[in-house]
Amino acid sequence: MPGAKHLSLIGVPTDIGASCLGASMGPQALRVAGLRQALERMGFSVSDCGDLNGPPNPQTPAANGYRHLAEVVAWNQLVHDAVYRELSAQRLPVVLGGDHSIGVGSISAVARHCHEAGRRLRVLWLDAHADFNTAALTPSGNLHGMPVACLVGAGPEALLNLGGPVPALRAEEISHIGVRSVDPGEKQLVHDAGIEVFDMRYIDEVGMKAAMQAALRDVREGVHLHVSFDVDFLDPDIAPGVATTVRGGPSYREAQLCMEMVADTGCLASLDIVELNPALDVRNGTAQLAVDLVESLFGKSTLMRRR
């Protein structure tokens, strides 16, 4: 799969797992910003599979610790099936979200594909948040704050059994990059799980280059690298179009370096782009920035010196 020239865009227009409406418009904003055309200019064959069609957002309060659980499960099953189908056909899926709860379905499908193919999986979770909340920790019950917990087996049964191995991920298969907003109880759960975190304090101290070198140290030929890119990973000064902004994120150049170093591995084999909220954006600028960074993920480089 690394090096695949056939990309499939999969729209997931839902904000079912979030507290704020608007992420459901993210897929179309990315299309308007020219994502397909940008990737085609880079030489990829790009198929737009259109949007998945799941249940509407009922906007009801949490029940038994989870908000919209049945609807979130339905959307994630759709995402799992769509991503697994594209991977099975040797196409690289690019999931256009949508809130980050859909990462459960996307990565469950990737894990299933890797398990069946006998390939090693690594996940980079680019996010301002750890997304390791549980029903016991969060009064909101919003599932976009729980996908990493679900993927490593700490979530509702219905989200753990979308397909493939359970749990979908082992702690050593995922690394967080750019985290800077974590609840105290959530922080303890992340530590207990043994997940590697390169938070913004770490990046401030050693720089993005050293952080990415550490995160990618075991990514080499034959590894399936999945990037789950939450747009709130970026500093809100450059990316205001998200509902969960946290100041102090990566700058434009730090984000570019992060993406280019991922591209340098040659192992990128699946991608989520989530939490883009056009209702909070300014002239679709955050979507355009996301497209720019995705180009870098797929190999567009600012590098002038010889490699």
Residue, then its C-alpha position, 0 to 999 in steps of 0.5 A: m500500500p505505501g506508494a499507492k497511486h490510487l487514492s479514494l476520498i470518503g466523505v463522512p458528513t457528521d457531527i454526531g460525536a461532537s457537542c457543536l454542530g458544523a463538522s458535518m460540513g467538513p467534507q464539502a469544505l475540503r472539496v471546495a478547497g480543491l483537495r482532489q485537484a491538488l492531489e491529482r496535480m501531484g500525479f495521483s489517480v483520485s476517486d471521490c466515493g461521495d458521502l456516506n449516508g448515516p443517521p442524522n444528529p438527534q441532539t439529545p443528552a447523554a444516556n448511560g454515559y454516552r451521547h448518541l451512541a447508537e448513531v455513532v456506532a452506525w456511522n462508524q460501521l459505515v466508515h469501517d466498511a468503506v475504508y476496508r473496501e478501499l484497502s482491500a482494492q489496494r486503494l489508499p483511503v482518505v477519510l473526510g470528516g466529520d468529527h473525530s469519533i469516526g476514527v474508531g471505524s476508520i482505524s478499526a478497518v485499517a487494523r483489520h486489513c493489517h491483521e489479515a495482510g500480516r503487516r505492522l501498523r503504526v498510527l500517528w494521532l495529530d490532535a490538541h487532545a488525547d481523546f482518551n475520555t471514558a463515560a465515567l470521566t466526562p459528563s458530556g458523553n461526547l464520543h469524539g473525546m473517546p476514540v483512542a480509548c475505544l481503539v485500545g479497548a476501553g469503550p462501549e462494546a458496540l464500538l469495539n466490535l466493528g470488525g477485525p481484532v479487538p482491541a483494534l490497537r495496542a498502545e505501542e502502535i499509536s503515538h500522540i503528537g501536539v497534545r496540549s489539553v487533557d483532563p486530569g483523569e484522562k491523563q492518568l488513563v493515558h499513562d496507565a495505557g502506556i501510550e506514547v505522547f509527544d505533547m507541545r511541551y516536548i515539542d517546545e523543548v526539543g523541536m518538531k524535528a526531534a519529536m517526529q524522529a522519535a515518533l517515526r523511529d520504527v516506521r520503515e518499509g513494510v509498515h502501514l502508517h495511518v495518520s489521523f489528522d484533527v485540524d485542532f492539532l494546529d494553532p487556532d491563529i492559523a486554523p480557526g475553523v474548528a470547534t475545539t480550538v486550543r491555543g499554543g499548537p504547532s505553527y504553519r512551519e512546524a506543521q509543514l515539517c511534521m507532514e513532510m517527515v511523514a511523507d519522507t517515510g514513504c509509508l503513509a497508507s491511510l488518512d483521516i482529516v477530521e473536525l474541520n468546521p466551516a461554520l467557524d472558519v473565515r473564507n474557508g481558509t482552514a480548509q485551504l490550509a488543511v489541503d496544503l498540509v495534506e499535499s505535504l503528507f503526500g510528498k509535496s516539499t519545500l526542500m530546496r537542498r539536495r536530499 
